[in-house]
Amino acid sequence: MAYQGYLGTYTNSNSKGLYRFTMDDEFHIEIQCFAAVDNPKYVTYVEDYTASIVEVDEKGGIALFDDQGTCYQTLLLEDSPATYIVYHNGFLYTANYHLGSVQIVKVNQRELNFVKKIEIKEKAGCHQVLFHNNHILVPCLLLDQVYVYDNFGNYVDTIAFPRGSGPRHGVVSFDQKYLYVVGELDNTLYVVDLDACRIVSSVNLLKDEPIYKGSAAIRLHGEYLYVSTRYKDVISILKVEEEKVILKDVISCFGKHPRDFIVMDDWLMVLNKDSDNLVVIDRHTYKKVSEASVPSGISIIAKEKSYE
């Protein structure tokens, strides 16, 4: 099965911007620069388009691209670029780690229109935007809380985490009952009951090793959770049964600093920032099956490739 996707990066002397990759049935990967923009750290699909974070003259915003890499519009929003971007039900949402804010932007075909800014707290460490029923969830790493808002951006509640845990990224269970959250600073996976808005269980991501700060991305695939830990250079694999989560294995990412990854059929595709490589790993044997060079990779999205 062939795939096509996009890779967000930190731009530098090696990285030129936003990259696109294709992978064929034989796991051969081709990578090319898709759009020469500054610091497109995170990228998301917007129906038939692609949107990324962008930096212009030290201002942060959003750029919207067509399939050929043509930029339809750049909307500048803040004094520094955001950390995360996601598209949901006609709107783009960004989370700004340092400014402690969430920006909401309406997408109308090729137009981006500012809707609202949610100001949480400067240096809150806002790292992601998630959705649960009619609520917006924002993990705030430096506050040890997940903030809950309604669809209009009005404050509803907070979910408290242990001091120093650093909630970074999360994923909602398929039945919408639980939120699985990565604690970056204590390498712990937390399970939150979303009806009660409280933690109901937790598990160490590194087989009870001493605290090794750096757990990052999380993906849910079937009955398994996958979590990367950057400074340990591993992927943790956990079996999920509602609020019960069991650590099954910890495997190599075949690189350094696994910043993001995706799950595709029987494989993991891992983007390692510090070793500048994109690696495909068999989910069953844990062996590397393919590899390609990517400079300073930060985020990855992909879809099955269409040949129409």
N, C-alpha and C positions, 0 to 999 in steps of 0.2 A: 504494500500500500504506500503510495507516494504522498508527501506532505510539502506544504509551503508555509512559511512563517516569517516573523520579523523579530529583530534583535535590537533592543535598546542598549546604548553604551554611554560611558563617559568619554567625551571627545578629548583627544590629546594628539601627540605627534603621530600616533599609530591609527587611532580611530577617527574616522571622518564624519560620523553621524549615525543615522539609522540604517540598519542593514536588513536585507532580505535573504532568506535561504530557501533552497529546495532540496528535498531528499527523495531519491527514487526507491524502487522496490529492492534494490541491491544495497541500500544504505549509503549510496554515494551522495555526498553533500556538496552543493555548490553555494557559494556566498558572494554577494555583491553589495556595494553601497547603494542603498535605495534612495536616500535623501541626505544631502550634505547640510545638516543643521547642528547647532551646538547643544550638547548634553541632552539628547533625547533619552533620558534615563529609563523611562517606562513607556510602554506602548500598549494600545488596545484596539480591538476591532470596533468600527462604528458602521454596522450594516455593510455596505459595499465599499466603505472607505477605511482608512487607518488614521488614528490620532496618536500623537505622542506629546509628552512634555517637551518644552523647548526653551532655550535661553537666548535672548536677544538684547545686546547692550546691557548685560547684567540684570535684566528683567526676566521674570519667569512667566510662561504662558502655555498655550496649547496650539499645536499645528495640526491641520487636517489635510490628508493626502489622498489622491486617487491611486489607482492600481499602477500607474506609471511613475509615481513619485512626485507628481506635480502638486505643489502646495496650494490649495484653494484659499486658505485663510490662516493667519496667525493672530491669535487673540492673547494679548499680554494682560496679565492679571495681578502680579505681585512683584515685590522688590527682589525676590529670589525664586529660582525654579522649584517646583513641587517635587515630591519624592515618588508619588504614585498617581496613576490615572486609570479610570475604569469607565465603561459605558454601560448605562442601565436605563431601559425604558425611555429612550429619547433624550437622555441627559448624560453629559460627561461630568465626572466628579474627580477632583484632584485633592490630594492630601499633602500639606506642606509641613515637613518635619520641624524646621527651625522656627517658622512663623506661627505654628500651632493653629492652622486654619484649614478649612475645606471650602473649595470653590465649586459652585454648581453652574453649569453652562448648558443651555438648550441647544440641541442640534436640529436644524431645520434644513434638510437636504445638504447644501454645501455651506451653510451659514452657521456661525457660532455666535450665540447671544448670551451674554452674562445674565445670570438669574439672581444668585445670592452668594454671599460669603458667610460661612459659619466661623466665628472667631472663638476658639476654645481657650488657648492660653499661649503666650509666646514661649517658645522652647518646650512645648508640650510633647514633642516627638510623635506627631501624627504620622502614621506609617501606612495606612491603608483605609479604604472605604468598602464596607460590606453591606449586604442588604438582607433583611429578614422580614418577611411579610410586608407591613407598611412602615418599616423602620430602617434607618440608616445607622450603621455601627462603625465607630471610628476608634481603632486601637491607638492609645497614646502611650508610647513606650516610656517616656520620662515622667509620666504621672502615675504609672501602674494602674491604669483604668481603661476601660472601653466605654466611650461616651455613646449614648443612644439618643437619636433624634427621630422625629417623624418625617414624612416625605416632604414637608415644607421647610425642613431645617430647624424646627423648633425643639428645644431641649426636652427630653423625656425622663432620662435616668442615667445612672452610671453603674457599671459593673466593676467591682473592686477586685484587684489582684494583689498577691503578696508583695510587700515592699521590696523593691530591687529586682522584681521578676522581669520587667520590661516587655509587656505584651506588644508584639510586633505585627505579625500577620495571622489571619485566621481563615477558617472555612466553615460554612454552615452545613450540617448534616442533611442528607437527602430528604429526610422526613421533617426538616425544619425545627426539630426539637432541641438540637444541641449546637453549640459553637465550640469548635476546636481551635485553641489559640496557642501560638508559639511564644514562650517567654524567652526573648533573646538573651537576657542577662543571667538567667539561671538554667538555661538549657532544659526547660520543662515544658511538657505538653499539658495544657489545662483544658478540662471539659466543663463547659458552662451550660447549665440548664436555662434555656432562653425564656421559659415561662416564669421561672423564679428569679432570673437575673442574678444567679450566683454560681460559683464554682462547686462542682459536685465530685470531681476526682482529678487526679493529676498523675503524671508518670515522667521519670527522668528519660531524656532522649539519648543519653550516652552510656548506658549500662552502669549507672551509679559511679561514674568517674567524677573526680573533683570538678567543681564549676569551671567551665571552659567557655566563656562568653562568645556568642556568635551564631546561635541558631537563627534561621532566617525564613526561607520560603516554605510553604506548606501546600500540599495537593491531596485531594481525596479522590480515590479511584476504587469503585466497588466497595469492598469491605476493608480496604487498607488506606492508611494515611502515610504520606511520605514527607519528611522534613529534612532540609539541608542545614548543616552547621559549617559556617565558613572557615573558621580558624582551625577546625579539626579536619576539614576536607572530607566530610562523610555525608551520607544520606541515611537517615534512620527510617526504618520500616515498622509500622505499628498496625496491629489487628484491632479493628473497631467493632464493638458490640454495644451500641447506644452510648451510655455513660462509661462503660468499661472499655479501657484502651490498654493493650498489652504490647510492649516493645518486643518485636520478633527478631530484628537483626539491625546491624549497623554496617554499611558497606562503603567502599571507596567511591569517590566521585571522579577518580582518574584525572585529577587536576588540583588546582589550588584556588580556594575561595569560591565555593559553589553558591553564587549569588541568587540564581533562579533556575527553575527546571520545569518541565511539563511531563505528563504521563501520556504515552501514545500506545494503545494496544498492549503489546507485550514488552514495551521498552520505556526507559526513562531517557529524556534528552536533557542534559545538564549543561548549563552555561557557567564556566569557571572564569571569574574575572582576572585573577592574578596570574594564571597560566595561559590566558588568552586562547582558550579552546572550548569547543562545543563537542560534547561526547554523548554517544548513544550507548546505553547500557541495557543488557537483557535483564528484565525484571525477575526472571526465574533462576538464571545461572549466575547473575551478578557480574558477568563478563562484559568487557568493552567490545562492541561490534563495529563502531565507526567513530571517526574523529575528524574535526576540521578546525582551522584557525579563525578565531574571532577576537578582535582587539577590545579589551576592557568591557566585556559583556556584563550587562546589569539585569536585563529582563528579556523574556521570551514568550511569544505567542505563536500558535500554529493551527492550521486546519488541513484536512485531507485535500490534496490537490485535485482540482478539476481540469480536465483536458478539453472541455467544450470550447 
